[in-house]
Amino acid sequence: MIRTHDAADRDLSALVEEFFSTTFATDNPLITEAVRRMLAAGGKRLRPRLTLLSAKANGADPRAHLALAAYMELIHVGTLIHDDVVDGAQTRRGVNATAVDYGNRVSVLAGDYLFAWIFKNVTASYLPPIPHILSATLADITDGEVLQLRARGNLRLKLDDYIEIVDKKTASLFAASAECGAITAGAPPIKSAALRDFGRNFGVAFQMLDDLLDLTADESDLGKPVGNDLRERKVTIPLILALESGPLELHREAERFFSEDEASADGGSARRLAEGIVRAGGATKTRDAIIRRVEQAKAALPALGSVPARAELGALADALARDSTARTR
């Protein structure tokens, strides 16, 4: 998982955590309790960090933008609450999924309420184009989730189609987090566009790494069962790349597994398919794809000039590449 040791990075993380612990509360106690529980379970807080670093890269004091950064994380939390209902997930970040403790009905309403609460505050506090960017982002996330749902079990899914799904459901919020941080700091269009480009490529690389970790990490690292994507019949990049040039037996194994009923599929069959994907090069090819995306993200940073935040953003991207390499040795 992503780990950085830069003091400034730790300071930003501490600011975000302090903001959540001292400031966050909705008008509904049950919603506040459910969201605080998700926040307490952890998370990398990468989206708010991108907002704060983007503001810092344009001469602003990150502390002045904590509320906006928090809204980025809360949008993410709202999508996770809904995702766990759609996927029937039992755990999230090592604790019970919200739906397990509160039920599907309350979880759906909690996610809906949280989105409405965020946008009530955003529209009251920020001038255009911030509200437009965030509303368009939420539409993209929902569209991406629908596309992913329709692609479940489709072993003919192409890499371009996978990228479209990832770009919408994951990368769009990273892009918006970076762009909005730049805009609220008064960045010129060339810099806000560069940071949006950085965030989008970073987000694609982040999702690719998440897909790789699903096959290669320990459950204690993931906070959810290993091989969960396969059990949910999600066709992710390691499987796509392995099938492109993998042996016929891998194709047959994947077809057998994906034709089984999810409820009756055992963990052993998921593990065997995961091992076959790794043997066919799916993990190493995914690592290479991550590294290419990281380089694309970093290629946007020279537009920022020589500011300290540029190096901090580059370090976040490099951490993705390092983690992907560590998982494929």
N, C-alpha and C positions, 0 to 999 in steps of 0.2 A: 504494500500500500504506500501512498505518497507520504514521505517523511522529509521535511527540510529542517535545517538546523540554524537558519539565519535568524538573528535576534529580532530584526524588524518584522520578519514573518510571524514569529511567536507573539510579538506585541500586537499585531493586527488581529490574530486569532483571539488573544486575551480580550481585546476591545469588543469583539463580536460577542464572545461568551458573556462578558459583563453586561452588555446591552440586553441580551436575552434574559439574563437572570434578574435584572433590576427594572427593566422597562416594559417588556412584552406582557400584554394582557388584552384580551378581547372583552366585549361586553357580555359574553356568555361564559360562565364559569366552567361548564362541562367542556366546551371547545378549548378553552385556555388550558385546562387540565390535560386533555388529550394531546394537544400540541406541545406543551411543556414536557410531557413524557417522551415524545419523539425527540425533542431537542436534547433532553438529558441522556438519551441513549447514545449520543455522539454524532459523528459525521465529520468530514474533512473541512466543511465550511469553505469550499473552494469558490463557490459563486460569490458570496460576500467579499471574499478576499480579492477576487478580480475587480469588483466594484471599487473597493478601497484603494487598490494599487493603481487602477486606472485614474482615479481622482488624484492620487499622489503624483502620478506621472505628469499631470498637467498643473502642478503647483498648488494643489489644494491640501488642506489639513484633513487627513482621513477621518478624524473624529467628527468632522462636520457632516459626514455622509453615512454615519452608522445606521440611521433609520432606513435609508434607501438600500444599503447593503443587507439589512435584516429582511426587508421585503423580498429580496432575491432568494434568500434561504427559505423563507416561509412559503413562497410559491413552490419551491422544490418539495418542501414537507407536504404541502397539499397534494401534489401529484403522487407522492409516495403513499399517502393514505388511500387515495383512489386506486393506485396500482395494486395494492395488496388486496383490495376487495375484488378487482377484476381477475387477478391471478390466483385468488384463494390462498395467499401466502400465510404461513403460520408464524414466521419470525421476520424481524427486520432489525438490523444492527445489533443482533444478539439478544433481543428481547421479543416478547410477543408482538405480533403485528397489531395495529390499532383495532382492526376488525375482530381479533380474537378476544380482546378484553372489553370492547364496547359494542360489538355486533356490527353487521354490515350496514344496517339502516343508519345508526348514529355515525358511523365512519363516513358514509357518503355525504351525509348532511354536514359533518364536521369539515370535510374538504370543501364543500360548496360554500359554507359560511366563511371559511378562512380566505378563500379567493375573493369573496365579496368584501370582506373586511379590509383586505390588502388594497383593493382598488378604490374603496371609499377613501382610504387615507392617501393613496397616491394621487388621486384626482384632486384632493383638497390641498395637497402640499407641493405638487410639481407641475410646472407649465409644460405644454407640448414641446417636444414630441415624446416625453417620457411616458405618459399614459398610453399613447398610441403604440409605442414600442412594446410595452408590457402586455397590452391586450392582444396585439398581433402574435407575440411570443406564446401566450397561453393558447391561442387558436392553433399555432403550429404544434405545440406539445400534444394537444388533443388529437390533431390530425395524425401525428406520428404514431400515437398509441393505437389509433384505429387501423392504420396501415400495418403495424406490427401484429395486431390481432388477426387481421385478414391473412397475413403471411405465415401464421403458425402452421408448422408441419409441411410447408412447401419446400421440398428439397431441390426444386428448380429455381429457387430465388437467386437472382443475380446480385453481384457485388454492388452494382449501381443502385439497385432497389434497396439493398441493405443500407447504403450510405444515405439515401433519401430518408429512410426511417430514422436513422441515428441523427441526421442533421436536424430533423424537426423535433423529435422527442427528447433529445439530450443537448445537442450543440446549440440550439436556438437560445436556451436560457443562459448558457455561458456567454454567448455573443451579446445578448442583451445586458447582462451584468457588467461586462466590460464597457460597452458603448454608453450605457446610462451613467456610469461613473465618470466617464470622460466628459459627457455633455454637461452634467451638473457642475463640473469643475471649470466649465467655460472653454473646453478644448476647441480648436478650429476643426472644421469638417475633416481635413486630411488625417488628423490624429484620432478623432473618434471613429472614423472608418477603419483605420489601421487596427485599433483596439478591438473593434467588432470582428475583424478578420482573424485576429489572434484568438479571440474567444471562441469563434466557430471552429477553427482547426483544433484548438486545445480540447474542445468538447467532443469532437469526433474521436480524437486520440484517447480521451478519457473513457469513452464508451467501449472502444476497441479493447482497452486494457481491462475494463470490467468484464468483458466477454472472455478474455483470456484467463483472468483470475478464476472465473467460474469453473474452468477445467483444471487449473493447476494449483490453486491456493488451498489452504487449510480452512475448515469451517470456522475456526476461531478468528482467522483474519477477515473472512467475509462477513460474518455476522448472520449468515444464512447458509443453508445446505449447499455443499459443492455439487456441481452438476445440475443445479436448479433449472438453468435455462433449457437443458435437454429434457428434463422431466416435464417442463411446461411447453415443450414442443416449439421453442423459439429457435429459429434458424439464424445463428450468429456468425460472425466473420471467421472464426477458426474452422467451423464446419463447412462453410462455403468454400474457403480456400483449400481445405483438405479434399473436398469432393472434386475440385477442378482437375486435379491430376492424380488423385488417389487411386488405389487398386480397386478392382471390381468388388472384392469382398467387403471393402468399406461401404460402398454404395448399397450392397445387399444388407449389411448390418444396420445401416441407417434406415433403410426402407422397412426392415423388420421392426426396429425400435419405434419408428414413428407411426407404424400401423397398429401398434398395441394400444389398448385403452390405457389412459393415463393412470386410472385407479389401480389397474392390475399390473402395471410395469414395476419390476423390482429394481432396487438400487444397483444390483449387480449388472443388469443389462445397460444401465446408464453409464456405469463405470467402464464397462468393456468398450462401449462406443466412444467414450472420452479418450480412452487409451488409444483406440484406433485413429482418432482424429490427430492426436499428438504424433503417433508413428508416421502418419501420412504427411507430416509437415505443417499441419494447420496452426500449431503454436508458433513455430519459427516464422512462418509467413505472416502471421498476425503481428508478431514483434516487428518485423520489417515494415509493415504498413503503419504501425504506431510511430516508428522512428521517422518515416517520411512525413507524417502529419505534424509531428513535433517540429521538424525543420520548416514546414510551411508556416506554422504558427510563428516561429521565431523570425521568419523572413519579414513579418509585418512590423517588427519592433524598431528597426532603424528610423522609422518616421517619427519616433518619440524624441529623437536626439539623445544626448548623453546625460540622462537623468538616472538617479539610483534605482527608481522603480523599474526601469527597463531591465536591469540585471535581475531584479527579484522576479519579474514575470518570466524571464528566460529560465530562471532556476526552477520555477514551478513546472514549466514544460519539460525541462531536462529530467525532472524526477519521474515523469511518465515513462520516458525512454529507459531510464535506469531500472524501473520496476519491471518493465516488459522484458528486459534482458535478463534480469535475475530469475524470472520465471521460466526461461527457456534454456538455461544452461544444462 
